[in-house]
């Protein structure tokens, strides 16, 4: 079942709400997992609203996120954030590796993704 833009925006907010308690409590695996899902859903919402196809693929979503930023649809560029969170999520959840956020904080990532989710909600 494919969602509409507004349904993706709602889903993005739900995922972001799930991430929120894990940002300050230090459960980085939970935080990055939900942040990644929130960011992807926000991109899906905006892509749907602007007739763009992500093909439901991680790398395509990152490319579309950048295109939406370049077009002025998003005020933030989520391309590198999506790639970073996807790799961190896979490392933590599938391999049990330490999480490398390349010097970024979960707080900063939360704020960035919150901005994108809010913009997706307003646009759909």
C-alpha positions as CSV (number, residue, x, y, z in Angstrom):
1,X,0.0,0.0,0.0
2,X,1.4,3.4,-1.0
3,X,0.7,6.4,1.2
4,X,-0.2,9.9,0.2
5,X,2.0,12.8,1.0
6,X,0.0,13.7,4.1
7,X,0.1,10.1,5.3
8,X,3.8,10.1,4.9
9,X,4.1,13.4,6.8
10,X,2.0,11.9,9.7
11,X,4.2,8.8,9.7
12,X,7.3,11.0,9.7
13,X,6.0,12.8,12.8
14,X,5.2,9.5,14.5
15,X,8.7,8.2,13.9
16,X,10.2,11.5,15.1
17,X,8.1,11.3,18.3
18,X,9.5,7.8,18.8
19,X,13.1,9.0,18.4
20,X,12.6,12.0,20.8
21,X,13.0,10.2,24.2
22,X,16.1,8.3,23.0
23,X,18.0,11.4,22.1
24,X,18.6,12.6,25.7
25,X,18.5,9.1,27.2
26,X,21.6,8.0,25.2
27,X,20.0,5.1,23.4
28,X,21.7,6.0,20.2
29,X,20.6,2.9,18.3
30,X,16.9,3.7,19.0
31,X,17.4,7.4,18.2
32,X,19.2,6.8,14.9
33,X,16.7,4.1,13.8
34,X,13.7,6.3,14.4
35,X,15.4,9.5,13.1
36,X,16.3,7.6,9.9
37,X,12.7,6.5,9.4
38,X,11.4,10.0,10.1
39,X,13.7,11.6,7.6
40,X,12.8,9.0,4.9
41,X,9.1,9.5,5.5
42,X,9.5,13.3,5.3
43,X,11.2,12.9,2.0
44,X,8.5,10.6,0.7
45,X,5.9,13.2,1.8
46,X,7.6,16.0,-0.1
47,X,8.4,13.8,-3.1
48,X,4.8,12.7,-3.4
49,X,3.6,16.3,-3.1
50,X,5.9,17.3,-5.9
51,X,5.4,14.4,-8.2
52,X,8.8,12.8,-7.7
53,X,9.5,9.1,-7.4
54,X,11.9,7.7,-4.8
55,X,11.3,4.2,-6.0
56,X,11.3,3.3,-2.3
57,X,15.1,3.0,-2.3
58,X,17.5,4.5,0.2
59,X,19.9,5.9,-2.3
60,X,17.2,7.3,-4.4
61,X,15.5,9.0,-1.4
62,X,18.8,10.7,-0.6
63,X,19.1,12.0,-4.2
64,X,15.5,13.2,-4.2
65,X,16.1,14.9,-0.8
66,X,18.9,16.9,-2.3
67,X,16.9,17.7,-5.4
68,X,14.0,19.0,-3.1
69,X,16.6,21.1,-1.3
70,X,18.0,22.5,-4.5
71,X,14.5,23.4,-5.7
72,X,13.8,25.3,-2.4
73,X,11.2,22.8,-1.3
74,X,13.2,21.8,1.8
75,X,15.2,24.4,3.7
76,X,17.6,21.6,4.8
77,X,19.5,19.2,2.6
78,X,18.9,15.7,4.0
79,X,21.1,13.8,1.5
80,X,24.1,13.2,3.6
81,X,22.0,12.8,6.7
82,X,20.0,10.0,5.1
83,X,23.2,8.2,4.0
84,X,24.8,8.7,7.4
85,X,21.8,7.4,9.3
86,X,21.2,4.5,7.0
87,X,24.8,3.3,7.5
88,X,24.7,3.9,11.2
89,X,21.4,2.1,11.5
90,X,22.7,-0.9,9.6
91,X,26.0,-1.0,11.5
92,X,24.2,-0.9,14.9
93,X,21.2,-3.1,14.1
94,X,22.7,-5.7,11.9
95,X,26.3,-6.0,12.9
96,X,26.3,-4.7,16.4
97,X,29.1,-2.2,15.5
98,X,29.7,1.0,17.3
99,X,27.7,3.9,15.9
100,X,29.8,6.5,14.0
101,X,27.9,9.8,13.4
102,X,31.0,11.4,11.9
103,X,31.1,14.1,14.6
104,X,27.4,14.9,14.5
105,X,25.2,14.7,17.6
106,X,21.8,13.0,17.9
107,X,20.5,16.3,19.2
108,X,21.6,18.1,16.0
109,X,20.3,15.4,13.8
110,X,17.0,15.5,15.6
111,X,16.7,19.3,15.1
112,X,17.5,19.0,11.4
113,X,15.0,16.2,10.8
114,X,12.3,18.0,12.9
115,X,12.7,20.9,10.5
116,X,12.2,18.7,7.5
117,X,9.2,16.9,9.1
118,X,7.6,20.2,10.0
119,X,8.0,21.4,6.4
120,X,6.5,18.2,5.1
121,X,3.5,18.6,7.4
122,X,3.0,22.2,6.2
123,X,3.3,21.2,2.5
124,X,1.0,18.3,2.5
